[in-house]
Amino acid sequence: MVSEPEAQDKHDKPGEATAGDASPAMVKEIQLTFRTTKRPDKRLRTIAKMRRGVLIFLLINVVVIGFLLHSVWTLLTLLVVDGSQDAILAAELPSPKAGKSSNRPDIIPKIIHQTYANDSIPEVWKGAQKSCKELHKDFEYKFWTDKKARDFIYTEYPWFLDTFDSYPYNIQRADVIRYFILAHYGGIYIDLDDGCNRRLDPMLGYPAWVRRTVPTGISNDVMGAVPNHPFFTRTIHELAKYNRNWILPYITVMASTGPLFLSVMWRHYTNSKPPLGEEVKIMFPPESYGHTWSFFTHHKGDSWHQADVQFIFWVSMTTLIQTKGLEF
């Protein structure tokens, strides 16, 4: 048996108080201490969750920005790539009075293509048309009305007819027919508002060529190519994919069939590193217009432009003035 004093000694040992001996204040203090020791773990977990959320948010933004840059990368490269590596140099062209250069055989057919809605060409363009025909009497001359153009697509490229008919603006059909006829027949396409200043024989020695525009890209107003040149065959097969409505008529035309579309096709094609003999040569402005040795003269045109293009030109001029610090 344990004596009463011994039992009392067991309860009196320090640090061995029982639950029954704890006061309410002591219990509360113990509970508070327990909760306090748990709080740092909760805070750490909350911080970790916030960091994961921020990381996911940043990753999503990186993916979105990457996608947008990929989508517009070709357009951005047009600001810095001018085609000088494929330039037709003035030194390799004969003078206007010398005739054709002798070091390159003719590979482009002697065909001049022009287009208009019907056979009634406006008076303002008749002089330009006449200059090209009279300087090239030994060339075949093909004039494409809207009806002839649609009949050609219907007969030779029926897979494109639905897209051809779906274009909301006639200028889009006028754009695409020039790509198709160059891919099919080869030759030289010339807009009706471009006159000829000299014979085009020197340009027959290149497999394909287009005209450089300022400040960026290439134009589709004058172009030449051999039949079935891969640049134009590739271009006609990309047209349906780019058939989108961009609300503003000018942007819609430019981006779906016009010079902006062709510039994008040109960048894609040059990025594919075409072999020698399949390159696209670039005619720069001095060889295009404005000099006695230039190939073309420019006349009033662009009648398809609407009010939206006036706004775009105004924005462009305003930006130029602000950038260059010009004053009227």
C-alpha positions in Angstrom: 0.0 0.0 0.0 1.1 3.5 -0.7 0.9 5.8 2.2 -1.0 9.1 2.0 2.1 11.2 2.1 3.7 9.2 -0.8 0.5 9.7 -2.9 0.6 13.4 -2.1 4.3 13.5 -3.2 3.4 12.2 -6.6 1.0 15.0 -7.3 3.4 17.6 -6.0 6.2 16.8 -8.4 6.9 19.9 -10.6 6.0 19.8 -14.3 3.5 16.9 -13.8 0.3 18.7 -13.3 -2.8 16.8 -14.5 -5.6 18.2 -16.7 -7.7 18.4 -13.6 -5.2 20.7 -12.0 -5.0 23.1 -15.1 -6.9 26.3 -14.6 -9.1 27.7 -17.5 -6.5 30.5 -18.1 -3.8 27.9 -18.5 -5.9 25.9 -21.0 -6.6 29.0 -23.0 -2.9 29.9 -23.1 -2.0 26.4 -24.3 -4.6 26.6 -27.1 -3.3 30.0 -28.1 0.2 28.8 -28.2 -0.8 25.8 -30.4 -2.7 28.0 -32.9 0.2 30.4 -33.1 2.7 27.7 -33.9 0.4 26.6 -36.8 0.0 30.1 -38.4 3.5 30.3 -40.1 2.7 27.1 -42.0 -0.6 28.5 -43.3 1.1 31.7 -44.4 3.7 29.8 -46.2 1.1 27.7 -48.0 -0.8 30.9 -49.0 2.4 32.5 -50.3 3.2 29.4 -52.3 -0.2 29.4 -53.8 0.1 33.1 -54.8 3.5 32.5 -56.4 2.1 29.6 -58.4 -0.8 31.8 -59.6 1.6 34.6 -60.6 3.8 32.1 -62.4 0.8 30.7 -64.3 -0.3 34.2 -65.2 3.2 35.1 -66.5 3.4 31.9 -68.5 0.0 32.5 -70.1 1.1 36.0 -71.0 4.3 34.7 -72.5 2.4 32.2 -74.7 -0.1 34.9 -75.8 2.7 37.4 -76.7 4.6 34.7 -78.5 1.5 33.8 -80.5 0.9 37.4 -81.4 4.6 38.0 -82.4 4.5 34.8 -84.5 1.3 36.0 -86.2 2.7 39.4 -87.2 6.4 38.5 -87.5 6.3 38.5 -91.3 4.8 42.0 -91.2 7.4 43.2 -88.8 10.2 41.9 -91.0 8.9 44.0 -93.9 10.0 47.0 -92.0 13.7 45.9 -92.1 13.9 43.6 -95.2 14.1 45.7 -98.4 15.0 43.0 -100.9 18.3 44.5 -101.7 19.9 41.0 -101.9 17.7 40.4 -105.0 17.9 43.9 -106.4 18.1 44.5 -110.2 21.1 46.7 -110.3 21.3 49.7 -112.6 24.7 48.6 -113.7 23.4 45.3 -115.1 20.8 47.1 -117.2 21.6 48.5 -120.6 20.8 52.1 -121.4 17.4 52.8 -123.0 19.1 53.3 -126.5 21.2 50.2 -126.3 18.3 47.8 -126.6 18.4 44.4 -124.9 21.2 43.2 -122.7 23.1 40.5 -124.4 24.3 38.5 -121.4 20.8 37.1 -120.4 18.6 35.1 -122.8 14.9 35.8 -122.9 13.0 33.5 -120.6 9.8 35.5 -119.9 7.4 35.3 -122.8 6.8 38.5 -124.8 3.3 39.1 -123.5 1.8 42.2 -121.9 -1.3 41.7 -119.7 -3.6 44.5 -118.7 -7.0 44.5 -117.0 -10.1 46.6 -116.7 -13.8 46.1 -115.9 -14.8 46.3 -119.6 -13.5 47.5 -123.0 -14.2 51.1 -122.4 -10.9 52.3 -120.9 -11.1 55.8 -119.3 -9.5 58.6 -121.3 -7.0 59.3 -118.6 -5.4 55.9 -119.1 -5.4 55.6 -122.8 -2.1 57.4 -123.2 -0.4 55.1 -120.8 -1.9 52.1 -122.5 -0.8 53.4 -125.9 2.8 54.0 -124.8 3.2 50.3 -123.8 1.6 48.9 -127.0 3.5 51.1 -129.3 6.9 50.4 -127.7 6.2 46.7 -127.8 4.6 46.0 -131.2 6.3 42.6 -131.3 4.7 41.6 -128.0 1.4 39.7 -127.7 -1.1 42.0 -126.0 -3.7 40.4 -123.7 -6.5 42.6 -122.4 -8.6 41.1 -119.6 -12.1 42.4 -118.9 -14.0 41.3 -115.8 -16.0 38.8 -117.9 -12.8 37.3 -119.6 -11.2 37.1 -116.2 -14.1 35.1 -114.7 -14.3 32.8 -117.7 -10.6 32.1 -117.4 -10.9 31.2 -113.7 -14.0 29.1 -114.5 -12.2 27.2 -117.3 -8.6 26.9 -116.0 -9.0 27.1 -112.2 -12.5 26.0 -111.2 -11.4 25.2 -107.7 -10.9 28.9 -107.1 -14.2 30.1 -108.6 -16.2 30.2 -105.3 -13.5 32.4 -103.7 -13.2 34.6 -106.8 -17.0 35.2 -106.8 -17.0 35.8 -103.0 -14.8 38.9 -103.0 -16.8 42.0 -102.0 -14.8 44.4 -104.1 -14.0 44.3 -107.8 -10.5 45.4 -107.2 -9.9 42.1 -105.4 -10.8 40.2 -108.5 -8.6 42.6 -110.5 -5.7 41.8 -108.1 -6.0 38.0 -108.2 -6.4 37.7 -112.0 -3.0 39.2 -112.5 -1.4 36.5 -110.3 -3.3 33.7 -112.1 -2.4 34.9 -115.6 1.3 35.3 -114.7 1.3 31.8 -113.2 -0.5 30.4 -116.2 0.9 32.3 -119.3 3.9 34.2 -117.9 4.7 37.6 -119.4 4.5 41.1 -117.9 1.5 42.6 -116.1 1.2 46.4 -116.2 -1.5 48.5 -114.5 -3.4 50.8 -116.8 -2.2 53.8 -114.8 1.4 52.9 -115.6 2.9 53.9 -118.9 6.0 52.6 -120.6 9.0 54.9 -120.8 11.3 52.4 -122.5 11.2 48.8 -123.9 11.0 46.0 -121.4 13.4 43.6 -123.2 16.0 43.7 -120.4 13.4 42.5 -118.0 12.7 39.3 -120.0 16.0 37.7 -118.7 14.8 37.3 -115.1 12.7 34.3 -114.0 10.4 36.6 -112.0 10.4 40.2 -110.8 8.3 42.7 -108.9 8.6 46.4 -108.0 9.8 47.6 -104.6 7.6 50.2 -102.8 8.4 52.8 -100.2 8.5 52.6 -97.3 8.1 48.8 -97.2 7.1 45.7 -99.2 6.5 45.2 -102.9 3.8 46.3 -105.3 1.6 44.3 -107.7 1.2 47.1 -110.3 4.0 45.9 -112.6 5.3 42.3 -112.4 6.9 39.8 -114.7 7.4 36.0 -114.6 8.0 32.8 -116.6 5.0 30.5 -116.8 4.5 28.3 -113.6 7.0 30.2 -111.6 6.8 28.8 -108.1 6.3 32.2 -106.5 3.1 32.8 -108.4 1.9 29.3 -108.2 2.4 29.4 -104.4 0.6 32.8 -104.3 -2.5 31.7 -106.0 -2.9 28.7 -103.7 -2.6 30.9 -100.6 -5.3 33.4 -101.7 -8.3 31.5 -100.2 -6.6 31.4 -96.8 -6.2 35.1 -96.7 -9.8 35.9 -97.8 -10.9 37.8 -94.7 -12.9 41.0 -94.1 -11.0 43.6 -92.1 -14.0 46.0 -91.8 -12.2 48.9 -93.6 -12.3 48.3 -97.4 -8.7 49.5 -97.9 -7.3 47.2 -95.3 -9.4 44.3 -96.6 -8.2 44.7 -100.1 -4.6 45.3 -99.2 -4.4 42.3 -96.8 -6.4 39.8 -98.8 -5.3 40.3 -102.4 -3.3 43.5 -102.8 0.3 44.6 -102.2 0.3 43.8 -98.5 -0.8 40.3 -99.3 1.8 39.9 -102.0 4.5 41.3 -99.8 3.7 38.7 -97.2 3.8 36.0 -99.9 7.2 37.4 -101.0 8.6 37.1 -97.5 7.4 33.6 -97.1 8.9 32.7 -100.4 12.3 34.2 -99.8 12.4 32.6 -96.4 12.1 29.2 -98.1 15.5 29.9 -99.9 14.5 29.3 -103.5 17.2 27.8 -105.7 19.0 29.8 -108.4 16.7 30.3 -111.3 13.6 30.5 -109.1 14.3 33.7 -107.3 12.2 36.8 -107.4 14.2 39.9 -108.5 13.3 43.3 -107.2 13.1 46.5 -109.3 13.9 49.5 -107.1 12.3 53.0 -107.4 15.0 54.6 -109.6 14.5 51.9 -112.2 10.7 52.1 -111.9 9.9 55.8 -112.2 11.2 59.3 -112.3 14.3 59.1 -114.5 15.1 59.0 -118.2 16.3 55.5 -117.9 13.3 54.3 -115.8 11.0 51.7 -117.3 7.6 53.3 -116.4 5.7 56.5 -116.0 2.9 56.9 -113.6 -0.5 58.4 -114.3 -3.5 59.2 -112.2 -5.2 56.1 -110.9 -6.3 54.2 -107.7 -9.9 55.0 -108.3 -11.0 52.1 -106.0 -9.7 53.9 -102.9 -12.5 55.0 -100.5 -12.7 57.4 -97.6 -10.9 54.9 -95.3 -7.7 55.2 -97.2 -7.7 59.0 -96.8 -7.8 58.5 -93.1 -5.0 55.9 -93.3 -2.9 58.3 -95.3 -3.6 61.1 -92.8 -2.4 58.9 -89.9 0.7 57.9 -91.9 1.6 61.6 -92.7 0.9 62.7 -89.1 3.1 59.9 -87.8 5.9 60.9 -90.3 5.7 64.5 -89.2 5.9 63.6 -85.6 8.7 61.2 -86.1 10.8 63.4 -88.4 9.9 66.7 -86.7 8.7 68.2 -90.0 6.6 71.3 -90.2 4.4 72.6 -93.0 
